[in-house]
Amino acid sequence: MGKAAKGGKKLPSAPLAEKKKAKKNPLFEKAPRNFRLGGDIQPKRDLTRFVKWPKYVRLQRMKRVMLMRLKVPPAINQFNAAIDKNQAGKVLALCKKYMPETKAAKKARLMEMAQQKKDGQEVKTKKPQVVKYGLNHVTTLIENKQAKLVVIAHDVDPIELVCWLPALCRKKDVPYCIIKGKSRLGQLVHKKAVSAIALTGVSKEDQKDLETLASNF
């Protein structure tokens, strides 16, 4: 009695629904595919694992694995802590205002200066304030405490070229930041890639922005 009450009344199973068979069209006969030699085209397979990658790609991957395995010293690990996207945007926007002049622009400026001197007028065209670049030049500016803000790329190769630069900036009390992408810095100075750039001065309207950025770093 107890067992029957627990289980409850067993309901009859539903009748099986009749499956409708699809009608075959006698005009289109389905033939199984044959993937043997001279047969059907093979289906596309993902052969990524079997590709012989170029040497630079293999080196990149081996370096990545090696860095994960090894204990990275602080001097090199600091380049993994680049500034975030918003700060990087502000720094690049400020530096973009002080892009070095092109060869054509410089030639036109010098011609104008020469013409003013020739006419005996007072020289009005002054040398514009621009971003300084090149590792040796930036280093000299930091040592002389002329740099107001230094921007270093995180992906310089070999990293030994710039791994000492943050320590020098700290020693000389020069604000610095590490930004992602040496090519982004290169675009600011009409080059493919640049390891470090420095701002030595800005106009009055941008002075506040520079001070705000310098205080953040």
Disulfide bonds with the S-S distance in Angstrom:
none
